[in-house]
Amino acid sequence: MRQSKKTEEGGKKVVAPKYDITDPSFINLVKTVALSTTAFFAYNPGNDVVRARYAKKHKMNVDNVPKDPEGENMIAEFKELKNELIEIEN
């Protein structure tokens, strides 16, 4: 076990960390750190979130908004609202 310079001089004992590279928890930690440094996560609001935004915009109950947009105008507005939500999140 390697100790710091302070230990040799009579200071606090600081022990260098030891990692068991076969420990599943350590492997998971390393993979998590690696993923978070290389991955890009994009917000993609679900249909329920877009429906809620549509209901709020039109001052209506979300239960009265169809689960899937009906008609060209509603489809276009859902796409617009989805893009708006993505822009807000970014």
C-alpha atoms as one frame of an Amber mdcrd trajectory, in Angstrom:
protein
   0.000   0.000   0.000   1.424   3.355  -1.043   1.277   6.212   1.445   1.577
   9.928   0.899   4.607  12.082   1.580   2.956  13.554   4.697   2.937  10.129
   6.329   6.678   9.887   5.949   7.023  13.325   7.564   4.779  12.382  10.492
   1.549  14.035   9.308  -1.849  12.444   8.760  -1.937   8.997   7.280  -3.382
   9.195   3.807  -3.757   5.874   2.064  -3.779   5.770  -1.709  -7.056   4.296
  -2.983  -7.127   0.662  -4.075  -9.587  -0.466  -6.689 -10.593  -4.003  -7.432
 -11.054  -3.831 -11.196 -13.082  -7.042 -11.139 -15.624  -5.674  -8.621 -19.008
  -5.318 -10.414 -19.756  -2.044  -8.605 -16.451  -0.545  -9.734 -17.025  -1.714
 -13.306 -20.512  -0.135 -13.240 -19.039   3.135 -11.925 -16.423   3.259 -14.684
 -19.020   2.518 -17.371 -21.320   5.193 -15.979 -18.593   7.822 -16.005 -17.547
   6.813 -19.508 -21.135   6.974 -20.778 -21.813  10.356 -19.227 -18.730  11.852
 -20.853 -19.492  10.606 -24.358 -23.285  10.433 -24.574 -25.677  13.111 -25.738
 -29.207  12.933 -24.397 -31.841  14.874 -26.304 -35.167  15.811 -24.765 -38.063
  14.333 -26.685 -41.439  15.198 -25.129 -44.000  12.422 -25.261 -47.431  12.734
 -26.753 -49.005  13.229 -23.299 -46.769  16.240 -22.627 -47.652  17.751 -26.004
 -51.349  17.089 -25.346 -51.095  18.880 -22.003 -49.420  21.865 -23.682 -52.125
  21.878 -26.376 -54.871  21.794 -23.725 -53.256  24.640 -21.793 -52.865  26.742
 -24.936 -56.510  26.236 -25.910 -57.774  26.522 -22.314 -59.426  23.127 -22.340
 -59.292  19.968 -20.270 -56.557  17.570 -21.360 -59.117  14.742 -21.322 -60.891
  16.490 -24.201 -57.757  16.458 -26.375 -57.504  13.319 -28.540 -54.583  11.002
 -27.755 -53.481  11.185 -31.396 -53.831  14.470 -33.283 -56.676  14.527 -35.777
 -56.554  16.530 -39.000 -53.736  18.385 -40.688 -54.080  21.523 -38.563 -53.898
  19.627 -35.288 -50.950  17.502 -36.485 -49.086  20.669 -37.518 -49.848  22.338
 -34.188 -48.688  19.254 -32.236 -45.386  19.328 -34.152 -45.037  23.053 -33.463
 -45.761  22.581 -29.754 -43.307  19.675 -29.556 -40.575  21.837 -31.106 -41.488
  24.641 -28.704 -41.122  22.287 -25.719 -37.752  21.065 -26.982 -36.570  24.659
 -27.407 -37.666  25.526 -23.854 -35.807  22.502 -22.463 -32.580  23.348 -24.289
